[in-house]
């Protein structure tokens, strides 16, 4: 997973979405619209964070050239 930051982001999003669905199934009282909104926020956050993490990781592996 070190070489595939997108896979890592997808796994995190899927896990959070599963937790939200599970919480709703066990009685968390939110509307379907709120549930979709939460999942959208998680997906959007992953879409922003994953490229930043990938860039930071890649930059740490590059040797500067003078």
N, C-alpha and C positions, 0 to 999 in steps of 0.2 A: 504494500500500500504506500510505501515511501515514494514510489515513482509515479503514482497516479492520484494527485490531489483531488481530481474531480470525482473519482470513485469514493474517496473519503468523504467528500461533501455530500454525495448522494446517500451514503450510508447514514450519515448524521441526520439528514433531512428525513429519511425513511424512519429512523428510530424515533425522532420527535413526533412525526405524524402518527406513528403507531401508538405512542404514549398518549397523544391527544385523543385518538379514537378509543383507546382503552379506558381513559378517564371518563369519557362520555358514556361508554357502555356501563361503567360502574357507578354512574350517578352524578357526574359533573353536569350541572344544569346550564348548558349553553345552547343557543339555537343553532340550527344547521348553518345559517349565514355566518355566525360568529366562528363556527368550526372551520368553515372554508376560509374565512379571513385570517385566522391564526395560521392555517397551513400556508396561505399565501405569504404571510410575513416571514415564516420560517424559510420558505423557498427563496424569497427575495434576499434575505440575509445571507443565505448560503451562496447565492449567485454573486453577491458582492464580496463576501469574505474569502471564498475559495481562490479567486485569482490573486488576491492580495497575499494570501498564505503561499501560493505557488510562486509568486514573484520573489517574496522574501527568501523562501527556500532555495530558489534557483540562484539568487544573487549571492547567497552564502557559499555556494559551490563553485563560483567563478573566480579565476585568478586574474587580478588586474594586469593590464598590459600598459607599459609606460610609453 
